[in-house]
Amino acid sequence: SIPPPGDPHPAGTTRLSIHWPIIKRCVASPTKVAMIDETRTYRRAELLVGALHLASAIKPKCNSNTLGVLLPTSGAFAMAALAGWILGKVVVPLNYLLKPDELAYVINDCETDTVISATKMIDFVGAAPKVPNLLRLDEMSFDGVPEPIWPASANDEDLGVLLYTSGTSGRPKGVMLTHGNIAANVRQINQFIDLTEHDVALSVLPQFHSFGLTVLTVLPLTLGFPVVFHPRFVPAKVLKSIREHRPTIMVAIPSMYNALLSVKDGTPEDFKSLRFTVSGGEPLPDATAKRFLERFGVILAEGYGLTETSPVTNWCRPREWRAHSVGGPLPGVRERVVGPDGLPLEPGQDGEVQMAGPNIMQGYFKLPEETAKAFTPDGFFRSGDIGRFDADGHLYITGRLKEMLIIGGENVFPREIEEVLNAHPSVHETGVIGTTDPMRGELPVAFVQMKDGAPFDERDLRAWCRQRLAGYKVPAEFRHVQDLPRNPTGKLQRRELKAWLVPAPAVADH
C-alpha cells in the first residue's frame, strides 16, 4: 500500500532518521519476525501495515507536533511510535507508572493534543489523559488496506523523541533527542559489538526508558533481528521466555538480575544462548555480580549512559571485563573526567564525567537555562556523574556529584558504603544518604533491606562496617526497611529516603 522506499531526504541533508531504516527492513523481508510480546508475534509486514493504519487514524486528528504514546512494553508501542515518525511527529513515550498529577504534567508540558493508548492501560493509570484526542487501540480496526501515506523525511537535526526524565530531583524534564541522536547511537552500538540478523533481544525494560526505547526497540528493528517484549518483570516468566526464545542479548537493571537469582529452578544451561548480558541504570553491586557468575556462569558486563545521551556512551564488552568498569567509549563518543576547575584529570583521579558526540541531546524542552547549564562552553555535556579512567581508558562510575557526602572535609560516595553492606550475608539491598551534622557537615545514614528471614541487627551491621571502612564512613544510623524506594525503571530514589529521615540523627562513630 506504500511505494518502495527510496531516498526520502532533501538534497544536502544528513541521512540519519529513526524510521526509514525500519521501513526498508519491513519492505525488503516482510515475512520475517520483527517482534514478539505476550499477545502475539508480529512479522515485519504486520508492523508496517499496522503502523500505517494507526497513521491514517492519527493524521486527521493530531494538529500538534508531538504525539503521546501511553502503552505497555509491547509490539503495539513500537507500532504506535513508527506511526508517529511516519507522520513526522515527535514521539513522546509516556511513563504509565507516574502518579496521575505527574503524568498530567508531562502531557501538558509536551504540548500534545493526541495520545495513543488502550482501555486496559487507562484503567491501570487510573484516569484517561485529558487531551482532545484519545485513541484507544482496542477500539480501532486494522482490517483492510490502510491509507497510502508516504513516510515523512527527516534529517539528523529534526526532533524525533521527547523523553521525560524520571524526576528524581524535581519536575520531569523533557529531553530532546533528534533523529540523528538515536540513529547515531544505534550505529555506534552496532559498530562496537557487531550485531547480526541472527541475534535475538530480550526486552524487560519499559519503552518510556531510554534503554528500552533505543537499545531494545529501535536497535533490533533497525538491524533486523527479533525482539521479545515483557510488559512486567516477573522472574519466573522471564526465565521461561529465555528458555523458549534463546535470546543472545539481555539488558536489565541490577535488581532484575538479583531477582532472577530467586528462581529456584534456574540453571547455567538457561543462559547459554546469551552473548551479551548487560547491566545498566545504576551501579551493579559486587554481591549480585558474584552470585550470578557463581550460579549461572554468566558475566554481567556493565554499560553506561543517560537519557541525555540517547543513551549508551560506554559498554564493557565481555572479553574486556573488569570489576566496576563500564568499559570504553563507543565510537564517536568523546569523554573526559574533569576536576572542580574544569581541567581534565589523569587516569585514577575522580572527577565529573563529561562527553560529546552525535548521540548527545539537543537540550531540555522549553528550558533554555537548564540546557545552558548542562553543557560546557566547548560543547561537552555535564553528566553529573563522578568517575575515573584507568590506564587503558576504561571508565569507572563512582557516584553522583549531587549525592557525594562531605564528612569532616572528606569526600565520601554512598556507593562505597553500600557495597560493603551489600556484601553482608544477611543483607539484600541498601541505600545510603547523608544527613546534616553541625560538627562534621554530613553524616551517612544507611537504609537496609534484609534477606527473607534474616534478623535486623544494628550492632552486627555496625561491626561489619567498622572492619571494612574508615571510621568516618561508618553510618551514623542504620534503618531497617521492608523495601527500598525505586523509580519506575528500578533506580534507587534517594530523595524518598531523605523524606524518611527524622530531624535528629544518631551520634556518629569516631
C-alpha positions in Angstrom: 0.0 0.0 0.0 3.0 2.3 0.0 5.7 2.8 -2.7 9.0 1.1 -2.2 11.3 3.2 0.0 13.7 5.4 -2.0 15.7 8.3 -0.9 13.3 10.5 1.1 15.7 13.1 2.1 16.0 16.6 0.5 19.4 17.3 -1.1 22.0 18.4 1.3 20.5 16.9 4.5 22.2 14.4 6.6 20.7 11.0 6.1 20.0 9.9 9.6 16.5 9.1 10.6 14.8 6.6 13.0 12.0 5.3 10.9 13.3 4.9 7.3 15.8 2.0 8.1 12.9 0.2 9.9 10.6 0.7 6.9 13.2 -0.6 4.5 13.6 -3.8 6.5 9.9 -4.3 6.5 9.6 -3.9 2.8 12.7 -5.9 1.9 11.7 -9.0 4.0 8.1 -8.7 5.1 7.6 -12.3 6.4 10.4 -12.2 8.9 9.6 -11.9 12.6 10.1 -8.4 13.9 8.7 -8.6 17.5 7.1 -11.0 20.0 5.1 -9.9 23.0 2.7 -11.6 25.4 -0.2 -11.2 23.0 1.2 -12.1 19.6 4.0 -12.4 17.1 4.5 -9.5 14.6 6.0 -10.1 11.2 7.7 -7.1 9.6 4.8 -6.6 7.2 2.3 -6.6 10.1 4.4 -4.0 11.9 4.4 -1.7 8.9 0.8 -2.2 7.9 -0.3 -1.7 11.5 1.7 1.5 11.7 0.1 2.8 8.5 -3.4 2.0 9.9 -2.5 4.0 13.0 -1.0 6.8 11.0 -4.2 7.2 9.0 -6.2 7.4 12.2 -3.9 9.9 13.8 -3.4 12.1 10.7 -6.8 13.9 10.7 -6.9 14.4 14.4 -3.4 15.4 15.6 -2.5 19.0 14.9 0.3 19.2 17.4 3.9 18.4 16.6 4.1 15.9 19.4 2.3 12.5 19.8 1.9 10.9 23.2 2.2 7.1 23.5 0.8 5.6 26.6 1.2 1.8 26.1 2.9 -1.1 27.9 6.2 -2.6 26.7 5.0 -4.3 23.6 4.9 -4.6 19.8 1.9 -2.2 19.9 4.2 0.6 21.4 6.7 0.1 18.6 3.9 0.2 16.0 2.5 3.5 17.5 5.9 5.1 17.6 6.5 4.1 14.0 3.2 5.6 13.0 4.2 8.9 14.7 7.5 9.1 12.9 5.8 8.2 9.5 3.7 11.4 10.1 6.7 13.5 11.1 5.6 13.7 14.7 7.8 13.9 17.7 7.0 10.8 19.7 6.6 11.2 23.5 6.7 7.9 25.4 4.5 8.4 28.5 5.5 6.8 31.8 2.5 4.8 32.9 4.0 4.3 36.4 3.9 8.0 37.2 1.4 9.4 39.7 -1.6 10.9 38.0 -0.6 14.5 38.6 3.0 13.8 37.3 1.6 12.2 34.1 -0.8 15.1 33.6 2.2 17.5 34.0 4.1 15.7 31.3 1.2 15.6 28.9 0.6 19.3 29.4 4.3 20.2 29.1 4.9 18.3 25.9 2.0 20.2 24.3 0.4 17.2 22.6 -3.3 17.1 21.5 -3.3 13.4 20.9 -2.4 10.3 23.0 -2.5 6.7 21.8 -3.4 4.2 24.5 -5.7 1.3 25.3 -8.5 0.8 27.7 -6.6 -1.6 30.0 -3.7 0.9 30.2 -6.1 3.7 31.0 -7.7 1.6 33.7 -4.2 0.9 35.1 -3.1 4.5 35.3 -6.5 5.3 36.9 -7.7 8.1 34.6 -8.0 8.9 31.0 -5.4 11.5 29.8 -7.0 15.0 29.4 -6.3 15.6 25.7 -8.6 16.5 22.8 -7.8 13.2 21.0 -7.5 9.9 22.9 -7.1 7.0 20.5 -7.7 3.5 22.0 -6.1 0.7 20.1 -8.7 -1.8 21.3 -11.4 0.4 19.7 -9.7 0.7 16.3 -10.0 -1.5 13.2 -6.9 -2.8 11.5 -8.7 -4.7 8.7 -8.3 -4.0 5.0 -5.7 -1.9 3.2 -4.5 1.2 5.1 -4.4 4.7 3.5 -1.2 5.0 1.5 1.0 7.5 3.3 4.4 8.5 2.2 6.6 8.5 5.3 8.0 11.9 6.3 11.6 12.7 5.6 13.9 13.5 8.5 17.5 14.8 8.9 19.7 14.5 11.8 18.7 17.8 13.4 14.9 17.0 13.4 13.5 16.3 16.8 12.3 12.7 16.9 11.7 11.8 20.6 10.9 13.7 23.7 11.8 11.6 26.7 11.0 12.8 30.1 13.4 12.1 32.9 12.1 10.2 35.9 12.1 13.3 38.1 14.4 12.1 40.9 15.4 15.6 41.7 12.3 17.7 40.8 9.8 18.0 38.0 10.3 15.7 35.0 12.3 17.4 32.2 11.8 16.7 28.5 15.0 15.5 26.9 15.0 16.5 23.2 16.5 13.7 21.2 16.8 14.1 17.4 16.5 11.5 14.7 20.3 11.9 14.3 20.9 11.3 18.1 19.1 8.0 18.2 20.2 6.8 14.7 23.8 7.6 15.6 23.5 5.6 18.9 22.2 2.6 17.0 25.1 2.8 14.6 27.6 3.3 17.4 26.4 0.2 19.3 26.5 -1.9 16.2 30.0 -0.8 15.4 31.1 -1.6 18.9 29.7 -5.2 19.2 28.8 -6.2 15.6 25.2 -7.5 15.8 23.6 -9.6 13.1 20.2 -10.8 12.0 20.8 -14.0 13.9 20.7 -12.2 17.3 17.6 -12.1 19.5 17.0 -9.4 22.1 15.0 -9.8 25.3 13.4 -6.6 26.5 12.4 -6.3 30.1 12.8 -2.5 30.3 9.9 -0.2 29.7 9.9 1.7 26.3 9.5 5.0 28.1 13.0 4.4 29.3 15.8 5.4 27.0 17.5 1.9 27.1 14.1 0.3 26.4 13.4 2.6 23.5 16.8 2.8 21.7 18.6 -0.4 22.6 15.7 -2.8 22.9 13.2 -1.4 20.3 14.8 0.8 17.7 18.1 -1.1 17.5 16.7 -4.6 16.8 14.1 -3.2 14.4 16.8 -1.2 12.5 19.3 -4.0 12.3 16.7 -6.7 11.5 16.7 -9.1 14.4 13.7 -10.0 16.6 13.0 -8.7 20.0 10.9 -10.3 22.7 9.0 -7.8 24.9 7.8 -8.3 28.5 5.4 -5.7 29.9 6.2 -6.6 33.5 9.3 -8.2 35.0 8.2 -11.4 36.6 11.4 -13.5 37.2 9.8 -16.9 36.6 8.1 -15.7 33.3 11.3 -14.1 32.1 13.3 -17.3 32.7 10.7 -19.2 30.9 10.9 -16.8 28.0 14.7 -17.2 27.9 14.3 -20.9 27.7 11.8 -20.6 24.8 13.3 -17.8 22.7 17.0 -18.3 23.4 18.0 -14.6 23.3 21.5 -13.5 22.6 21.1 -10.0 24.2 19.7 -9.1 27.5 19.9 -5.6 29.1 18.5 -5.1 32.6 19.0 -3.3 35.8 20.9 -4.9 38.8 17.7 -5.5 40.8 16.3 -7.6 37.9 19.4 -9.8 37.8 19.2 -10.1 41.6 15.5 -11.2 41.3 16.4 -13.9 38.7 18.6 -15.5 41.3 15.5 -16.1 43.3 14.1 -18.5 40.7 14.9 -21.9 42.2 15.0 -24.0 39.1 17.3 -21.7 37.1 20.4 -23.4 35.7 23.5 -22.3 33.7 22.0 -24.1 30.7 19.2 -21.5 30.7 21.6 -18.6 30.0 24.0 -20.3 27.5 22.4 -18.5 24.5 23.3 -15.0 25.8 26.3 -13.3 24.0 25.8 -10.0 25.8 24.3 -9.8 29.3 24.4 -6.1 30.2 23.6 -4.4 33.5 22.8 -0.7 33.4 20.7 2.0 35.0 22.6 2.1 38.3 25.8 0.6 39.7 26.0 -3.2 39.8 26.6 -4.5 43.3 29.5 -6.8 43.7 27.3 -9.3 45.5 24.9 -9.6 42.6 27.6 -9.9 40.0 29.4 -12.6 42.1 26.3 -14.7 42.7 25.2 -14.5 39.1 28.6 -15.7 37.9 28.8 -18.5 40.5 25.3 -19.8 39.9 24.8 -19.3 36.2 28.3 -18.9 34.8 27.4 -15.5 33.3 29.5 -12.4 33.5 27.3 -9.3 34.0 29.0 -6.6 32.0 28.1 -3.1 32.9 27.1 -0.4 30.4 26.7 3.3 31.0 24.6 6.1 29.6 21.9 8.7 30.3 18.7 9.7 28.8 20.5 12.8 27.5 23.0 10.6 25.6 20.4 8.6 23.7 21.5 6.6 25.9 24.7 4.5 25.5 28.1 6.0 25.8 30.1 3.1 27.3 29.9 -0.7 27.3 32.2 -3.2 28.9 32.4 -6.0 26.3 32.7 -9.5 27.9 36.2 -10.0 26.6 37.3 -6.7 28.3 35.5 -7.3 31.6 36.9 -5.9 34.8 35.1 -5.3 38.1 33.1 -2.0 38.3 34.2 -0.9 34.8 31.6 0.3 32.3 34.1 -0.1 29.6 35.5 2.2 27.0 33.5 4.8 25.0 31.5 3.9 21.9 32.8 5.0 18.5 32.3 8.7 18.1 31.9 9.4 21.8 34.5 11.8 23.3 34.9 11.6 27.1 36.8 13.3 29.7 37.0 13.4 33.5 37.5 16.9 34.9 38.2 18.4 38.3 36.4 21.4 40.0 38.4 23.8 37.8 37.1 22.1 34.6 40.6 20.8 33.6 41.0 17.1 32.6 42.3 14.8 35.2 44.9 12.0 34.9 43.8 8.3 35.0 43.0 7.2 38.5 41.7 10.6 39.6 38.0 11.1 40.3 36.1 13.9 38.7 32.9 14.7 36.7 32.4 12.7 33.6 31.7 14.8 30.5 31.0 13.7 27.0 30.4 14.9 23.5 29.3 13.2 20.3 26.5 12.7 17.8 24.3 11.0 20.3 24.2 13.9 22.8 20.8 15.5 23.2 19.7 18.8 21.7 18.7 20.1 25.1 15.8 20.2 27.6 12.4 21.1 26.2 11.4 24.7 26.9 14.2 25.0 29.5 16.9 27.1 27.9 18.6 28.0 31.2 18.7 24.3 32.2 20.1 23.4 28.7 22.8 26.0 29.0 23.9 24.7 32.4 24.1 21.2 31.1 26.9 22.0 28.6 30.4 23.4 29.0 31.5 26.3 26.8 33.2 23.9 24.4 30.1 21.8 24.0 30.7 18.8 26.4 27.7 17.5 28.3 28.0 17.6 32.0 26.8 14.2 33.2 26.7 15.0 36.9 28.4 11.6 37.5 31.7 11.2 39.2 34.1 8.7 37.7 37.7 7.9 36.7 39.6 6.3 33.9 42.1 3.6 34.3 45.3 3.4 32.3 43.6 1.5 29.5 40.8 4.1 29.1 38.1 2.1 30.9 35.6 4.3 32.7 34.5 3.6 36.3 31.5 5.4 37.7 32.0 6.1 41.4 29.0 8.3 42.3 26.7 11.2 41.5 28.0 14.7 42.1 24.8 15.6 43.9 25.0 12.5 46.0 28.5 13.0 47.2 28.8 13.4 51.0 31.4 15.7 52.6 32.2 14.3 56.1 34.7 16.3 58.1 36.1 17.7 54.9 36.4 14.3 53.2 34.5 13.3 50.1 32.5 10.1 50.6 30.4 8.4 47.9 27.3 6.4 49.1 28.2 3.5 46.7 31.3 2.6 48.6 29.3 2.2 51.9 26.5 0.3 50.0 29.0 -2.1 48.5 30.3 -3.0 52.0 26.8 -3.5 53.4 25.5 -5.4 50.4 28.3 -7.9 50.9 26.9 -8.9 54.3 25.5 -12.4 54.1 22.1 -11.3 55.6 21.6 -8.1 53.6 19.5 -8.0 50.5 20.0 -4.3 49.4 20.9 -1.0 50.9 20.6 2.7 50.3 22.8 5.3 51.9 22.2 9.1 52.1 23.6 11.9 54.1 22.1 14.0 56.8 23.4 17.3 58.0 25.5 17.5 61.2 26.7 20.8 62.8 30.1 19.4 63.7 31.1 17.3 60.7 29.0 18.7 57.9 27.2 15.5 56.9 26.8 12.0 58.3 25.9 8.8 56.4 22.6 7.0 57.2 22.0 3.5 55.9 18.6 2.1 55.0 18.9 -1.7 55.0 16.6 -4.3 53.4 17.4 -7.8 54.9 17.1 -11.1 53.1 14.0 -13.1 53.7 14.0 -14.4 57.3 17.2 -12.7 58.3 17.0 -10.6 61.5 18.0 -6.9 61.6 20.9 -6.5 64.0 22.3 -2.9 64.0 25.3 -3.9 66.2 26.3 -6.6 63.8 26.0 -4.3 60.8 28.0 -1.6 62.5 30.7 -4.0 63.4 30.8 -5.3 59.8 31.3 -1.8 58.6 33.9 -0.9 61.2 36.1 -3.8 60.0 35.9 -2.7 56.3 35.5 1.1 56.3 37.3 4.1 57.7 35.6 5.3 60.9 34.2 8.5 59.4 32.5 6.4 56.6 30.6 4.1 59.0 26.9 5.0 59.0 25.8 7.1 62.0 22.5 5.2 61.9 21.0 2.1 60.4 17.4 1.9 59.5 15.5 -1.3 58.8 13.1 -1.1 55.8 11.0 -3.7 54.1 11.6 -2.3 50.6 13.8 0.5 49.2 12.0 3.2 47.2 12.7 2.9 43.5 11.5 4.9 40.5 9.6 3.1 37.6 12.9 2.0 36.0 14.2 0.5 39.2 16.7 3.2 40.2 17.0 4.0 43.9 15.1 7.1 44.9 17.5 8.8 47.4 15.1 11.8 47.6 12.5 9.5 49.0 15.0 8.2 51.6 15.7 11.7 52.7 12.0 12.2 53.3 12.1 9.2 55.7 14.7 10.9 57.9 13.8 12.3 61.3 15.4 15.7 62.2 17.8 14.3 64.8 20.3 11.7 63.6 22.1 9.3 65.9 25.6 10.0 67.2 28.3 9.2 64.8 31.2 6.7 65.1 34.6 8.2 65.9 
